[in-house]
């Protein structure tokens, strides 16, 4: 097999030798346990590799982490077992995998957002971990997990604990707030080490902490790439704009900003981007030409540039557009690209925070609910019902399973639940719906624990994980061009800084992203920090659909998903041919399109449909 860029972690036992021989033969770099057995095998690792050793303990930090070897060694000297590394993990800056070998026991963990994730599988009787599911699938000869593929059709996404679930059979993902232990006797244990901090800080207190965390996240990255060009998205929005300002303060002469066209006639992103660009005279500015840049849904008939073996892509309709941006900055010498993803998730919390606020500060919750309701046109009676809902997380999941094929709720309806309303698309087959419904009922019956005790924090962490998975996928694509794709808002310490602020201070109906605005006061222009609008790209989606409708229709003439019994091609084609006053139907198509493109890129033999392999639940 050919091992892709990334790493594999092996337990300290003789049975791991077979997997090690395969990996080493493919050109991997080998780090050893204290016993001398292979411990970590890596190829073209993303970011930097920091290692330390004290006695029989070994530590590797893979990614971006400005921690020197001396500090790592001092932390190891105080560590007696795998759990003893929790203290180090809680203060690590940046975004990196932590891998440790402690006298035969191996700890592996990623980041809270999942920008760096950990997967594991049984390889010929030996537990093996990796940062890439496709690598483990190659080692085990795994086929596609049809149930996992059916879950991927859910809109707007498959929530915790239905995900994270790789689409390779037998490959599992470690939850983002947990670490994996590989014991020398071949056993595996998953331990939750992180919980959200108490949300107790006021806006001013939290802004000071956020300013420090975010400034460090950008500064250390740009400093590490000081010998080359740093590129940064400059959409005109507050998230990318503040990162660009922080990067310019660090190394203005090596900054390349990227502005992409926007078709929305009412959008003001480009005006803000131009104004901010004028304030950065030391930077180089790249404005992509609309007539030359790929449109939405471009290149779907040749998606090799944005589809990986790991799983269905996170960005499909914008896949060619993203690939073009990376090509443009790579040809201009960029080795680090900053993006603002994660900003919306942290600084525009889900309105589900109102559900929690209503139980602790009911009058304040009422004022906030009225403000949000006025902006979003929530009917008062629907708002009252949503605030009064008392279902537990398992009960919510169980009820969601019953409504997978119900009509979508009206657009002006408050979403204050544990998850958004979950729906299977209208083109999903009855077998696919039954599979997802049965699995969701089974999971709910196991009484899963939410990501946080309250709906607001749970929803924020859910959205952060969704963003993290998208960035992880994108970073794999940019690594092929020698570019580190970074999302500083999704660093662990930045996430914690946001969650430590009271939700009613982090989000108010009368102010846009108040925590970010206060944190960046004096570091970014007041006009940007006072912005109250957000760009929309619906017109870009419509334009792309018009241009590439024929290609989209051809994908669903004899689709791979239909061949597996998961979708009805005729229903998909009817959606593609229909007139849509909003982009909601196109958004629902995104997961389906991602799964279809991924299946088409796999050199796999035909497999029987879902119903034949699993039976009707």
Buried (B, 14 or more C-beta within 10 A) or exposed (E): EEBBBBBBBBBBBEBBEBBBEBBBEBEBBEBBBBBEBBBBBBBBBBBBBBBBBBEEBBBBBBBBBBBEEEEBBEBBEEBEEBBBBBEBBEEBBBBBBBBBBBBBBBBBBBBBBBBBBBBBBBBEEBBBBBBBBBBBBBBBEBBBBBBBBBBBBBBBBBBBBBBBBBBBBBBBBBBBBBBBBBBBEBEBEEBEBBEBBEBEBEBEBBBEBBBBBBBBBBBBBBEBBEEBBBBBBBBBBBBBBBBBBBBBBBBEEBBBBBBBBBBBEEBBBBEBBBBBBEBBEEBBBBBBEEEEBBBBBBBBEEBEBBBBBBBBBBBBBBBBBBBBBBEBBBEEEBBBBBBBBBBBBBBBBBBBBBBBBBEEBEEEBBBBBBBBBEEBEBEEEBBBEBBEBEEEBBBBBBBBBEBBEEEEBEEEBBBBBBBBBBBBBBBBBEBBBBBBBBBBBEBBEEEBEBBBEBBBBBBBBBBBBBBBBBBBBBBBBBBEBEBBBBBBBBBBBBBBBBBBBBBBBBBBBEBBBBBBBBBBEEBBBEEBBEBEBBBBBBBBBBBBBEBBEEBBBEBBEEBBBBBBBBBBBEBBBEBBEEEBEEBEBBBBBBBBBBBBBBBBBBEEEEBEBBBEEBEEE
